Amino acid sequence: MTKAIEKIAWAFLLLGMVILSYLLIKSSVDGFSISIKKDTNYEVTGQFGDFVGGVIGTFFALAGTLLIYLSFREQSNENKRNAFESSFFEMMKIYRDNVNELRYRKYKDKDHIIYENRQVIREIFAEFIECYREVRKFSNSKKVEDYLTPRYADKLKKIKEKINPKINLIELARIDIAYSIVFYGIGVEGESIIRKNIQKKYNRYYYYKLLYFIKLKPKKSNQSRYFLWQQARNMNLEDLHRLVDELYENRKNPRKTDHLSELAKSFKMHLKYEKYYGGHQFRLGHYFRHLYQSYKYLNDHKDLTQDEKYAYGKLYRAQLSTYEQAILFINSISTIGMKWEFTPEKLNSPLITTYNLIKNLPGEHLYGIRYKTYYKGVDYETDELLK
């Protein structure tokens, strides 16, 4: 639009110059000329000036008006850009503050360690991988209906058709459950939230037992109970399910243990203990809300071209560590964060692929999860290196 108006303004100016040149040449041919060697006939020159000014001045005035309009418009756009940059860079500052405020105290290597800043994201991602492996260990069926309700399976199939037919719905369900456990934790409140999600989407009979299995895992500081957990974790699948079935069926009367196997008795489920997965909603919730709103603000801005938006988005993405991109990837394919890409808000672009937000993930997969299956439209850094 701006270039078109600018071309019109210059066209008026050029047309005015051409007409002026034509009139001067024509007046010379007709015997009229302006010269300092002759006496000036003001009556004639006045008439000629009025005529030229009336015709040529109109074109020059139009050109000037259009150029002034463009100048004001450019100034207005500059003011809008300054206002956008002020808000956008303030969002980046808040993001950095959010990361710098992260703290996580965790028992590891026979001592309590305090993780700070981006180290926290790394530890949370490590917990997700642990939980994902435990969920996968417990899950042995290859039938989608054993994991998903028919209604939710239909919804995921539509997403699969839109994103990539190669997506494995069972893997997607395992990722979602594992991430929900890490995100909400399996304390009283966290388990309540997860159970509500399971009721709407998953096979309750199967996943309630899975949750019970994960709940058996204590904090590592509880060494005796953690040793029992490791014993259970290393069982073959048939024996593991038998143990979980025993404890699950006995959950309403945990003090009555005379009918249980010796290993089941040794868990002493009537005693209170701290669960391993305490949840990170208070850390990740605010972190992802702010990150999402930052990119939504950028994406919704009407006064920027797509190239300009991508340049700003790239600048923001450069702030994200590899582990942040990894946990963003997991968040975005879970039900907690599908609005990033799989189910974007109305009129909103799919943000992950539009801004290549997981561009710097290394290799081909994350502990067996092939991220390119879910985001084949991202221009990955590893692919660029192979060109």
C-alpha positions as YAML, in Angstrom:
chain: A
units: angstrom
residues:
- id: 1
  name: MET
  ca: [0.00, 0.00, 0.00]
- id: 2
  name: THR
  ca: [2.74, 2.46, 0.99]
- id: 3
  name: LYS
  ca: [4.79, 1.72, -2.13]
- id: 4
  name: ALA
  ca: [1.72, 2.19, -4.33]
- id: 5
  name: ILE
  ca: [0.99, 5.62, -2.82]
- id: 6
  name: GLU
  ca: [4.64, 6.60, -3.18]
- id: 7
  name: LYS
  ca: [4.62, 5.61, -6.86]
- id: 8
  name: ILE
  ca: [1.42, 7.65, -7.43]
- id: 9
  name: ALA
  ca: [3.00, 10.71, -5.76]
- id: 10
  name: TRP
  ca: [6.11, 10.50, -7.93]
- id: 11
  name: ALA
  ca: [3.91, 9.95, -10.99]
- id: 12
  name: PHE
  ca: [2.02, 13.20, -10.26]
- id: 13
  name: LEU
  ca: [5.32, 15.04, -9.78]
- id: 14
  name: LEU
  ca: [6.77, 13.67, -13.01]
- id: 15
  name: LEU
  ca: [3.57, 14.41, -14.92]
- id: 16
  name: GLY
  ca: [3.64, 17.98, -13.64]
- id: 17
  name: MET
  ca: [7.23, 18.41, -14.81]
- id: 18
  name: VAL
  ca: [6.41, 16.99, -18.23]
- id: 19
  name: ILE
  ca: [3.41, 19.32, -18.66]
- id: 20
  name: LEU
  ca: [5.47, 22.32, -17.49]
- id: 21
  name: SER
  ca: [8.19, 21.48, -20.00]
- id: 22
  name: TYR
  ca: [5.58, 21.10, -22.74]
- id: 23
  name: LEU
  ca: [3.95, 24.47, -21.95]
- id: 24
  name: LEU
  ca: [7.30, 26.27, -21.88]
- id: 25
  name: ILE
  ca: [8.25, 24.80, -25.25]
- id: 26
  name: LYS
  ca: [4.81, 25.56, -26.72]
- id: 27
  name: SER
  ca: [4.90, 29.16, -25.46]
- id: 28
  name: SER
  ca: [8.27, 29.63, -27.16]
- id: 29
  name: VAL
  ca: [6.90, 28.31, -30.43]
- id: 30
  name: ASP
  ca: [3.89, 30.64, -30.13]
- id: 31
  name: GLY
  ca: [6.26, 33.64, -29.86]
- id: 32
  name: PHE
  ca: [6.15, 34.13, -26.11]
- id: 33
  name: SER
  ca: [9.34, 33.92, -24.08]
- id: 34
  name: ILE
  ca: [10.63, 35.00, -20.71]
- id: 35
  name: SER
  ca: [13.95, 36.83, -20.95]
- id: 36
  name: ILE
  ca: [15.80, 39.40, -18.84]
- id: 37
  name: LYS
  ca: [16.87, 41.20, -22.04]
- id: 38
  name: LYS
  ca: [13.33, 42.24, -22.84]
- id: 39
  name: ASP
  ca: [10.86, 44.32, -20.98]
- id: 40
  name: THR
  ca: [8.47, 42.18, -19.02]
- id: 41
  name: ASN
  ca: [4.87, 42.27, -20.10]
- id: 42
  name: TYR
  ca: [3.28, 41.60, -16.71]
- id: 43
  name: GLU
  ca: [-0.17, 41.23, -18.15]
- id: 44
  name: VAL
  ca: [0.94, 38.39, -20.42]
- id: 45
  name: THR
  ca: [3.30, 36.74, -17.95]
- id: 46
  name: GLY
  ca: [0.66, 36.97, -15.25]
- id: 47
  name: GLN
  ca: [-1.85, 35.18, -17.41]
- id: 48
  name: PHE
  ca: [0.73, 32.57, -18.35]
- id: 49
  name: GLY
  ca: [1.71, 32.10, -14.69]
- id: 50
  name: ASP
  ca: [-1.91, 31.74, -13.64]
- id: 51
  name: PHE
  ca: [-2.47, 29.13, -16.32]
- id: 52
  name: VAL
  ca: [0.70, 27.18, -15.49]
- id: 53
  name: GLY
  ca: [0.08, 27.43, -11.76]
- id: 54
  name: GLY
  ca: [-3.48, 26.26, -12.14]
- id: 55
  name: VAL
  ca: [-2.55, 23.24, -14.22]
- id: 56
  name: ILE
  ca: [0.88, 22.28, -12.91]
- id: 57
  name: GLY
  ca: [0.31, 23.38, -9.33]
- id: 58
  name: THR
  ca: [-2.52, 20.90, -9.02]
- id: 59
  name: PHE
  ca: [-0.20, 17.99, -9.81]
- id: 60
  name: PHE
  ca: [2.53, 19.29, -7.49]
- id: 61
  name: ALA
  ca: [-0.02, 19.85, -4.71]
- id: 62
  name: LEU
  ca: [-1.35, 16.30, -5.07]
- id: 63
  name: ALA
  ca: [2.19, 14.90, -5.02]
- id: 64
  name: GLY
  ca: [3.05, 16.95, -1.95]
- id: 65
  name: THR
  ca: [-0.12, 15.89, -0.14]
- id: 66
  name: LEU
  ca: [0.57, 12.23, -0.80]
- id: 67
  name: LEU
  ca: [4.20, 12.54, 0.34]
- id: 68
  name: ILE
  ca: [3.13, 14.35, 3.52]
- id: 69
  name: TYR
  ca: [0.59, 11.57, 4.15]
- id: 70
  name: LEU
  ca: [3.32, 8.98, 3.71]
- id: 71
  name: SER
  ca: [5.55, 10.91, 6.10]
- id: 72
  name: PHE
  ca: [2.84, 10.97, 8.77]
- id: 73
  name: ARG
  ca: [2.08, 7.32, 8.15]
- id: 74
  name: GLU
  ca: [5.74, 6.37, 8.47]
- id: 75
  name: GLN
  ca: [5.95, 8.34, 11.71]
- id: 76
  name: SER
  ca: [2.82, 6.58, 12.99]
- id: 77
  name: ASN
  ca: [4.27, 3.17, 12.06]
- id: 78
  name: GLU
  ca: [7.53, 4.07, 13.77]
- id: 79
  name: ASN
  ca: [5.63, 5.00, 16.93]
- id: 80
  name: LYS
  ca: [3.71, 1.71, 16.79]
- id: 81
  name: ARG
  ca: [6.95, -0.21, 16.28]
- id: 82
  name: ASN
  ca: [8.57, 1.56, 19.23]
- id: 83
  name: ALA
  ca: [5.54, 0.73, 21.38]
- id: 84
  name: PHE
  ca: [5.65, -2.91, 20.23]
- id: 85
  name: GLU
  ca: [9.39, -3.24, 20.86]
- id: 86
  name: SER
  ca: [9.02, -1.68, 24.29]
- id: 87
  name: SER
  ca: [6.39, -4.27, 25.25]
- id: 88
  name: PHE
  ca: [8.11, -7.18, 23.51]
- id: 89
  name: PHE
  ca: [11.52, -6.58, 25.05]
- id: 90
  name: GLU
  ca: [9.87, -6.11, 28.45]
- id: 91
  name: MET
  ca: [8.31, -9.55, 27.94]
- id: 92
  name: MET
  ca: [11.77, -10.96, 27.19]
- id: 93
  name: LYS
  ca: [13.08, -9.36, 30.37]
- id: 94
  name: ILE
  ca: [10.25, -10.90, 32.41]
- id: 95
  name: TYR
  ca: [11.01, -14.26, 30.81]
- id: 96
  name: ARG
  ca: [14.67, -14.00, 31.89]
- id: 97
  name: ASP
  ca: [13.54, -13.00, 35.37]
- id: 98
  name: ASN
  ca: [11.23, -16.03, 35.49]
- id: 99
  name: VAL
  ca: [14.11, -18.34, 34.61]
- id: 100
  name: ASN
  ca: [16.47, -16.68, 37.08]
- id: 101
  name: GLU
  ca: [13.94, -17.13, 39.88]
- id: 102
  name: LEU
  ca: [13.60, -20.90, 39.39]
- id: 103
  name: ARG
  ca: [14.75, -22.96, 42.38]
- id: 104
  name: TYR
  ca: [14.44, -26.68, 43.07]
- id: 105
  name: ARG
  ca: [15.74, -28.56, 46.13]
- id: 106
  name: LYS
  ca: [16.18, -32.25, 45.40]
- id: 107
  name: TYR
  ca: [17.78, -35.24, 47.11]
- id: 108
  name: LYS
  ca: [20.51, -36.67, 44.92]
- id: 109
  name: ASP
  ca: [23.73, -38.60, 45.51]
- id: 110
  name: LYS
  ca: [22.99, -38.94, 49.26]
- id: 111
  name: ASP
  ca: [22.60, -35.21, 49.74]
- id: 112
  name: HIS
  ca: [20.13, -32.41, 49.05]
- id: 113
  name: ILE
  ca: [21.12, -30.24, 46.09]
- id: 114
  name: ILE
  ca: [19.62, -26.88, 45.19]
- id: 115
  name: TYR
  ca: [19.21, -26.38, 41.44]
- id: 116
  name: GLU
  ca: [18.85, -22.88, 40.08]
- id: 117
  name: ASN
  ca: [17.84, -21.10, 36.86]
- id: 118
  name: ARG
  ca: [18.04, -23.30, 33.76]
- id: 119
  name: GLN
  ca: [19.34, -26.22, 35.82]
- id: 120
  name: VAL
  ca: [15.79, -26.58, 37.13]
- id: 121
  name: ILE
  ca: [14.40, -27.08, 33.61]
- id: 122
  name: ARG
  ca: [17.06, -29.71, 32.98]
- id: 123
  name: GLU
  ca: [16.08, -31.61, 36.13]
- id: 124
  name: ILE
  ca: [12.38, -31.40, 35.32]
- id: 125
  name: PHE
  ca: [13.05, -32.80, 31.86]
- id: 126
  name: ALA
  ca: [15.11, -35.61, 33.40]
- id: 127
  name: GLU
  ca: [12.16, -36.42, 35.69]
- id: 128
  name: PHE
  ca: [9.86, -36.54, 32.69]
- id: 129
  name: ILE
  ca: [12.15, -39.05, 30.96]
- id: 130
  name: GLU
  ca: [12.20, -41.17, 34.15]
- id: 131
  name: CYS
  ca: [8.42, -41.08, 34.37]
- id: 132
  name: TYR
  ca: [7.96, -41.75, 30.66]
- id: 133
  name: ARG
  ca: [10.11, -44.89, 30.93]
- id: 134
  name: GLU
  ca: [8.10, -46.05, 33.94]
- id: 135
  name: VAL
  ca: [4.80, -45.46, 32.13]
- id: 136
  name: ARG
  ca: [6.13, -47.30, 29.09]
- id: 137
  name: LYS
  ca: [7.35, -50.13, 31.33]
- id: 138
  name: PHE
  ca: [3.85, -50.58, 32.78]
- id: 139
  name: SER
  ca: [2.13, -50.28, 29.37]
- id: 140
  name: ASN
  ca: [2.23, -53.47, 27.35]
- id: 141
  name: SER
  ca: [-0.90, -53.37, 25.21]
- id: 142
  name: LYS
  ca: [-0.70, -52.44, 21.53]
- id: 143
  name: LYS
  ca: [-4.42, -51.70, 21.23]
- id: 144
  name: VAL
  ca: [-5.44, -48.04, 21.19]
- id: 145
  name: GLU
  ca: [-8.80, -48.83, 22.83]
- id: 146
  name: ASP
  ca: [-6.97, -50.12, 25.92]
- id: 147
  name: TYR
  ca: [-5.59, -46.60, 26.45]
- id: 148
  name: LEU
  ca: [-8.08, -44.09, 25.01]
- id: 149
  name: THR
  ca: [-11.81, -43.53, 25.20]
- id: 150
  name: PRO
  ca: [-13.49, -43.73, 21.76]
- id: 151
  name: ARG
  ca: [-14.34, -40.04, 21.78]
- id: 152
  name: TYR
  ca: [-10.83, -38.89, 22.64]
- id: 153
  name: ALA
  ca: [-9.32, -41.40, 20.20]
- id: 154
  name: ASP
  ca: [-11.40, -39.80, 17.41]
- id: 155
  name: LYS
  ca: [-10.14, -36.35, 18.39]
- id: 156
  name: LEU
  ca: [-6.50, -37.48, 18.35]
- id: 157
  name: LYS
  ca: [-7.02, -39.22, 15.01]
- id: 158
  name: LYS
  ca: [-8.14, -35.92, 13.49]
- id: 159
  name: ILE
  ca: [-5.02, -34.24, 14.88]
- id: 160
  name: LYS
  ca: [-2.94, -37.11, 13.53]
- id: 161
  name: GLU
  ca: [-4.43, -36.71, 10.04]
- id: 162
  name: LYS
  ca: [-3.70, -32.97, 10.12]
- id: 163
  name: ILE
  ca: [-0.18, -33.16, 11.56]
- id: 164
  name: ASN
  ca: [1.32, -36.48, 10.46]
- id: 165
  name: PRO
  ca: [-0.32, -39.90, 9.83]
- id: 166
  name: LYS
  ca: [2.81, -41.53, 11.32]
- id: 167
  name: ILE
  ca: [2.05, -40.29, 14.85]
- id: 168
  name: ASN
  ca: [1.60, -43.19, 17.27]
- id: 169
  name: LEU
  ca: [-1.47, -42.54, 19.43]
- id: 170
  name: ILE
  ca: [-0.30, -44.94, 22.15]
- id: 171
  name: GLU
  ca: [3.03, -43.11, 22.41]
- id: 172
  name: LEU
  ca: [1.15, -39.80, 22.52]
- id: 173
  name: ALA
  ca: [-1.01, -41.11, 25.38]
- id: 174
  name: ARG
  ca: [2.05, -42.30, 27.32]
- id: 175
  name: ILE
  ca: [3.74, -38.92, 26.87]
- id: 176
  name: ASP
  ca: [0.63, -37.09, 28.02]
- id: 177
  name: ILE
  ca: [0.20, -39.21, 31.15]
- id: 178
  name: ALA
  ca: [3.90, -39.02, 32.06]
- id: 179
  name: TYR
  ca: [4.04, -35.25, 31.57]
- id: 180
  name: SER
  ca: [0.81, -34.75, 33.55]
- id: 181
  name: ILE
  ca: [2.34, -36.70, 36.45]
- id: 182
  name: VAL
  ca: [5.52, -34.59, 36.37]
- id: 183
  name: PHE
  ca: [3.56, -31.33, 35.91]
- id: 184
  name: TYR
  ca: [0.84, -31.81, 38.55]
- id: 185
  name: GLY
  ca: [2.55, -34.32, 40.80]
- id: 186
  name: ILE
  ca: [0.73, -37.18, 42.53]
- id: 187
  name: GLY
  ca: [-0.01, -35.57, 45.84]
- id: 188
  name: VAL
  ca: [-3.68, -35.33, 46.83]
- id: 189
  name: GLU
  ca: [-4.42, -32.25, 44.71]
- id: 190
  name: GLY
  ca: [-2.29, -33.27, 41.73]
- id: 191
  name: GLU
  ca: [-3.70, -36.78, 41.57]
- id: 192
  name: SER
  ca: [-7.23, -35.35, 41.69]
- id: 193
  name: ILE
  ca: [-6.53, -33.20, 38.60]
- id: 194
  name: ILE
  ca: [-4.95, -36.10, 36.73]
- id: 195
  name: ARG
  ca: [-7.84, -38.41, 37.57]
- id: 196
  name: LYS
  ca: [-10.35, -35.90, 36.14]
- id: 197
  name: ASN
  ca: [-8.34, -35.75, 32.91]
- id: 198
  name: ILE
  ca: [-8.17, -39.53, 32.78]
- id: 199
  name: GLN
  ca: [-11.94, -39.88, 33.21]
- id: 200
  name: LYS
  ca: [-12.53, -37.75, 30.11]
- id: 201
  name: LYS
  ca: [-9.88, -39.22, 27.85]
- id: 202
  name: TYR
  ca: [-8.40, -42.49, 29.01]
- id: 203
  name: ASN
  ca: [-9.28, -46.01, 30.08]
- id: 204
  name: ARG
  ca: [-9.83, -45.52, 33.81]
- id: 205
  name: TYR
  ca: [-9.37, -49.16, 34.76]
- id: 206
  name: TYR
  ca: [-5.93, -49.23, 33.19]
- id: 207
  name: TYR
  ca: [-4.63, -45.78, 34.16]
- id: 208
  name: TYR
  ca: [-5.82, -45.77, 37.76]
- id: 209
  name: LYS
  ca: [-3.57, -48.78, 38.29]
- id: 210
  name: LEU
  ca: [-0.77, -47.04, 36.43]
- id: 211
  name: LEU
  ca: [-1.08, -44.05, 38.79]
- id: 212
  name: TYR
  ca: [-0.97, -46.39, 41.74]
- id: 213
  name: PHE
  ca: [2.23, -47.93, 40.39]
- id: 214
  name: ILE
  ca: [3.83, -44.48, 40.00]
- id: 215
  name: LYS
  ca: [2.66, -43.52, 43.51]
- id: 216
  name: LEU
  ca: [4.71, -46.37, 44.93]
- id: 217
  name: LYS
  ca: [7.87, -44.47, 44.04]
- id: 218
  name: PRO
  ca: [9.11, -42.44, 47.06]
- id: 219
  name: LYS
  ca: [11.64, -39.65, 47.39]
- id: 220
  name: LYS
  ca: [15.17, -41.04, 47.17]
- id: 221
  name: SER
  ca: [15.85, -39.77, 50.68]
- id: 222
  name: ASN
  ca: [13.55, -42.58, 51.90]
- id: 223
  name: GLN
  ca: [16.19, -45.17, 51.13]
- id: 224
  name: SER
  ca: [14.50, -48.32, 52.41]
- id: 225
  name: ARG
  ca: [11.26, -47.67, 50.54]
- id: 226
  name: TYR
  ca: [13.14, -46.54, 47.43]
- id: 227
  name: PHE
  ca: [15.00, -49.87, 47.47]
- id: 228
  name: LEU
  ca: [11.62, -51.67, 47.45]
- id: 229
  name: TRP
  ca: [10.50, -49.50, 44.53]
- id: 230
  name: GLN
  ca: [13.59, -50.46, 42.56]
- id: 231
  name: GLN
  ca: [12.83, -54.13, 43.20]
- id: 232
  name: ALA
  ca: [9.33, -53.66, 41.83]
- id: 233
  name: ARG
  ca: [10.57, -51.55, 38.90]
- id: 234
  name: ASN
  ca: [12.98, -54.31, 37.84]
- id: 235
  name: MET
  ca: [10.36, -57.07, 37.85]
- id: 236
  name: ASN
  ca: [9.16, -58.63, 34.63]
- id: 237
  name: LEU
  ca: [5.88, -57.14, 33.48]
- id: 238
  name: GLU
  ca: [3.67, -60.04, 34.55]
- id: 239
  name: ASP
  ca: [4.99, -60.04, 38.12]
- id: 240
  name: LEU
  ca: [4.85, -56.24, 38.29]
- id: 241
  name: HIS
  ca: [1.18, -56.18, 37.31]
- id: 242
  name: ARG
  ca: [0.44, -58.91, 39.84]
- id: 243
  name: LEU
  ca: [2.09, -56.85, 42.60]
- id: 244
  name: VAL
  ca: [0.25, -53.66, 41.62]
- id: 245
  name: ASP
  ca: [-3.06, -55.55, 41.42]
- id: 246
  name: GLU
  ca: [-2.50, -56.84, 44.96]
- id: 247
  name: LEU
  ca: [-1.80, -53.43, 46.40]
- id: 248
  name: TYR
  ca: [-4.49, -51.69, 44.35]
- id: 249
  name: GLU
  ca: [-7.22, -54.09, 45.45]
- id: 250
  name: ASN
  ca: [-6.05, -53.67, 49.06]
- id: 251
  name: ARG
  ca: [-5.89, -49.85, 48.93]
- id: 252
  name: LYS
  ca: [-9.10, -49.26, 50.93]
- id: 253
  name: ASN
  ca: [-7.83, -51.33, 53.85]
- id: 254
  name: PRO
  ca: [-4.04, -51.03, 53.72]
- id: 255
  name: ARG
  ca: [-3.55, -52.21, 57.32]
- id: 256
  name: LYS
  ca: [-4.97, -55.62, 56.52]
- id: 257
  name: THR
  ca: [-2.01, -57.43, 54.97]
- id: 258
  name: ASP
  ca: [-2.34, -61.07, 56.00]
- id: 259
  name: HIS
  ca: [-3.48, -62.10, 52.50]
- id: 260
  name: LEU
  ca: [-0.70, -60.20, 50.67]
- id: 261
  name: SER
  ca: [2.57, -61.54, 49.30]
- id: 262
  name: GLU
  ca: [5.72, -60.78, 51.30]
- id: 263
  name: LEU
  ca: [6.87, -58.10, 48.85]
- id: 264
  name: ALA
  ca: [3.45, -56.43, 48.88]
- id: 265
  name: LYS
  ca: [3.46, -56.46, 52.71]
- id: 266
  name: SER
  ca: [6.91, -54.86, 52.82]
- id: 267
  name: PHE
  ca: [5.60, -51.69, 51.15]
- id: 268
  name: LYS
  ca: [3.56, -50.91, 54.30]
- id: 269
  name: MET
  ca: [1.06, -48.77, 52.41]
- id: 270
  name: HIS
  ca: [-0.64, -47.69, 55.65]
- id: 271
  name: LEU
  ca: [2.41, -45.54, 56.46]
- id: 272
  name: LYS
  ca: [2.71, -42.04, 55.02]
- id: 273
  name: TYR
  ca: [5.66, -41.15, 52.79]
- id: 274
  name: GLU
  ca: [6.64, -38.43, 50.33]
- id: 275
  name: LYS
  ca: [5.99, -39.30, 46.69]
- id: 276
  name: TYR
  ca: [8.83, -38.94, 44.21]
- id: 277
  name: TYR
  ca: [6.81, -36.82, 41.78]
- id: 278
  name: GLY
  ca: [5.88, -33.74, 43.75]
- id: 279
  name: GLY
  ca: [4.81, -31.70, 40.72]
- id: 280
  name: HIS
  ca: [6.11, -28.56, 39.03]
- id: 281
  name: GLN
  ca: [2.92, -26.70, 38.17]
- id: 282
  name: PHE
  ca: [3.96, -23.68, 40.24]
- id: 283
  name: ARG
  ca: [7.23, -23.54, 38.28]
- id: 284
  name: LEU
  ca: [6.19, -24.54, 34.77]
- id: 285
  name: GLY
  ca: [2.69, -23.06, 34.80]
- id: 286
  name: HIS
  ca: [3.80, -19.44, 35.01]
- id: 287
  name: TYR
  ca: [6.82, -20.09, 32.79]
- id: 288
  name: PHE
  ca: [4.74, -21.49, 29.90]
- id: 289
  name: ARG
  ca: [1.86, -19.02, 30.27]
- id: 290
  name: HIS
  ca: [4.23, -16.12, 29.88]
- id: 291
  name: LEU
  ca: [6.14, -17.72, 27.00]
- id: 292
  name: TYR
  ca: [2.90, -18.50, 25.17]
- id: 293
  name: GLN
  ca: [1.47, -15.01, 25.67]
- id: 294
  name: SER
  ca: [4.74, -13.47, 24.41]
- id: 295
  name: TYR
  ca: [4.58, -15.37, 21.14]
- id: 296
  name: LYS
  ca: [0.83, -14.81, 20.81]
- id: 297
  name: TYR
  ca: [1.39, -11.06, 21.26]
- id: 298
  name: LEU
  ca: [4.05, -11.16, 18.53]
- id: 299
  name: ASN
  ca: [1.97, -13.31, 16.20]
- id: 300
  name: ASP
  ca: [-1.18, -11.17, 16.57]
- id: 301
  name: HIS
  ca: [0.59, -7.87, 15.85]
- id: 302
  name: LYS
  ca: [-0.94, -6.39, 12.69]
- id: 303
  name: ASP
  ca: [1.72, -3.78, 11.89]
- id: 304
  name: LEU
  ca: [4.57, -6.25, 11.31]
- id: 305
  name: THR
  ca: [5.29, -8.33, 8.23]
- id: 306
  name: GLN
  ca: [5.71, -12.07, 8.67]
- id: 307
  name: ASP
  ca: [9.46, -11.71, 8.08]
- id: 308
  name: GLU
  ca: [9.65, -9.07, 10.82]
- id: 309
  name: LYS
  ca: [7.65, -11.27, 13.18]
- id: 310
  name: TYR
  ca: [9.95, -14.20, 12.52]
- id: 311
  name: ALA
  ca: [13.03, -12.02, 13.17]
- id: 312
  name: TYR
  ca: [11.66, -10.97, 16.57]
- id: 313
  name: GLY
  ca: [10.60, -14.56, 17.30]
- id: 314
  name: LYS
  ca: [14.07, -15.80, 16.42]
- id: 315
  name: LEU
  ca: [15.57, -13.29, 18.83]
- id: 316
  name: TYR
  ca: [13.33, -14.59, 21.61]
- id: 317
  name: ARG
  ca: [14.01, -18.22, 20.68]
- id: 318
  name: ALA
  ca: [17.75, -17.60, 21.06]
- id: 319
  name: GLN
  ca: [17.08, -17.15, 24.79]
- id: 320
  name: LEU
  ca: [15.77, -20.72, 25.13]
- id: 321
  name: SER
  ca: [18.24, -23.41, 26.15]
- id: 322
  name: THR
  ca: [18.16, -26.87, 24.55]
- id: 323
  name: TYR
  ca: [16.41, -28.31, 27.63]
- id: 324
  name: GLU
  ca: [13.83, -25.52, 27.51]
- id: 325
  name: GLN
  ca: [13.10, -26.36, 23.88]
- id: 326
  name: ALA
  ca: [12.87, -30.05, 24.83]
- id: 327
  name: ILE
  ca: [10.37, -29.45, 27.64]
- id: 328
  name: LEU
  ca: [8.45, -27.04, 25.36]
- id: 329
  name: PHE
  ca: [8.20, -29.83, 22.80]
- id: 330
  name: ILE
  ca: [6.80, -32.25, 25.39]
- id: 331
  name: ASN
  ca: [4.43, -29.61, 26.76]
- id: 332
  name: SER
  ca: [3.11, -28.78, 23.29]
- id: 333
  name: ILE
  ca: [2.10, -32.37, 22.42]
- id: 334
  name: SER
  ca: [0.45, -32.96, 25.80]
- id: 335
  name: THR
  ca: [-3.12, -31.97, 26.56]
- id: 336
  name: ILE
  ca: [-1.75, -29.22, 28.80]
- id: 337
  name: GLY
  ca: [-0.12, -27.33, 25.92]
- id: 338
  name: MET
  ca: [-1.71, -28.48, 22.64]
- id: 339
  name: LYS
  ca: [-2.83, -24.93, 21.87]
- id: 340
  name: TRP
  ca: [0.77, -24.17, 20.89]
- id: 341
  name: GLU
  ca: [0.28, -26.15, 17.68]
- id: 342
  name: PHE
  ca: [-2.13, -29.09, 17.58]
- id: 343
  name: THR
  ca: [-5.26, -27.18, 18.64]
- id: 344
  name: PRO
  ca: [-4.37, -23.48, 18.21]
- id: 345
  name: GLU
  ca: [-6.72, -20.78, 19.40]
- id: 346
  name: LYS
  ca: [-9.10, -19.35, 16.81]
- id: 347
  name: LEU
  ca: [-7.33, -17.31, 14.09]
- id: 348
  name: ASN
  ca: [-3.96, -18.08, 15.70]
- id: 349
  name: SER
  ca: [-1.06, -19.58, 13.77]
- id: 350
  name: PRO
  ca: [0.61, -22.84, 14.87]
- id: 351
  name: LEU
  ca: [3.37, -21.20, 16.89]
- id: 352
  name: ILE
  ca: [5.95, -24.01, 17.10]
- id: 353
  name: THR
  ca: [6.42, -24.40, 13.34]
- id: 354
  name: THR
  ca: [5.81, -20.73, 12.47]
- id: 355
  name: TYR
  ca: [8.72, -19.63, 14.67]
- id: 356
  name: ASN
  ca: [10.79, -22.86, 14.64]
- id: 357
  name: LEU
  ca: [10.68, -22.92, 18.43]
- id: 358
  name: ILE
  ca: [12.32, -26.36, 18.75]
- id: 359
  name: LYS
  ca: [14.85, -25.76, 16.00]
- id: 360
  name: ASN
  ca: [17.89, -26.54, 18.17]
- id: 361
  name: LEU
  ca: [16.89, -29.97, 19.46]
- id: 362
  name: PRO
  ca: [19.83, -32.32, 18.88]
- id: 363
  name: GLY
  ca: [19.94, -35.61, 17.00]
- id: 364
  name: GLU
  ca: [16.90, -37.45, 15.72]
- id: 365
  name: HIS
  ca: [14.99, -38.19, 18.93]
- id: 366
  name: LEU
  ca: [14.68, -37.52, 22.65]
- id: 367
  name: TYR
  ca: [15.17, -40.83, 24.44]
- id: 368
  name: GLY
  ca: [13.18, -42.69, 21.79]
- id: 369
  name: ILE
  ca: [10.61, -39.93, 21.14]
- id: 370
  name: ARG
  ca: [11.11, -38.82, 17.54]
- id: 371
  name: TYR
  ca: [10.20, -35.14, 17.65]
- id: 372
  name: LYS
  ca: [10.31, -34.82, 13.85]
- id: 373
  name: THR
  ca: [7.28, -37.11, 13.68]
- id: 374
  name: TYR
  ca: [5.26, -34.46, 15.53]
- id: 375
  name: TYR
  ca: [6.89, -31.41, 13.93]
- id: 376
  name: LYS
  ca: [8.11, -32.25, 10.46]
- id: 377
  name: GLY
  ca: [7.57, -28.62, 9.36]
- id: 378
  name: VAL
  ca: [10.30, -27.21, 11.64]
- id: 379
  name: ASP
  ca: [13.62, -26.24, 10.01]
- id: 380
  name: TYR
  ca: [15.90, -28.14, 12.37]
- id: 381
  name: GLU
  ca: [19.44, -27.01, 12.91]
- id: 382
  name: THR
  ca: [20.73, -30.57, 12.48]
- id: 383
  name: ASP
  ca: [19.15, -30.76, 9.02]
- id: 384
  name: GLU
  ca: [20.84, -27.51, 8.00]
- id: 385
  name: LEU
  ca: [24.23, -28.91, 9.00]
- id: 386
  name: LEU
  ca: [23.72, -31.90, 6.69]
- id: 387
  name: LYS
  ca: [23.04, -29.74, 3.63]
...
